[in-house]
């Protein structure tokens, strides 16, 4: 039986060589993954959450909020396009042509086609590269899970909150929201 050839890993240089615009890709553990177009529910959540976070960050002069598609380079084999990301004034130096390092706060809204990556490889890499907080919004289960980075360098969950539960950020100290407010 012939040996199967393992697929060669892609690098950040391969990712950067892709043409701009759709179809969009993420580089996850050395594999180029095409990202399908999001649903209206997904985009409604992203827009509402980003708007509220941006208003809060501006009002309190904390930093800047961005939304996908925006390349976030984390390692030589990992470059993502988080749905929503926050970068504090203290770490504004990572904002260049792309984001060069882990944001302070990352939000991923789960989709059936890409949720596996958000819950596994991306969660691990966000923690390893220094993201301080990771929000996982699950529209199907109607939950928001807020994870904070521990001193050991991994994420600790404060539990998945139901649609009417109030999610609170430690990075954007004082910012709270409910999934119910983002989907109506």
Secondary structure, DSSP 8 states (H G I E B T S, - for coil): -----------HHHHHTS-SSSSEEEEETTEEEEE----HHHHHHHHHHHHHHHHHHHHTT-EEEEESS--EEEETTEEE--SEEEEEGGGGGGBSSSEES--SEEEEE--TTTHHHHHTHHHHHHHHTT-SEEEEEETTTTEEEEEEE-TTSSEEEEEEEETTSEEE-TTTTT-EEEHHHH--
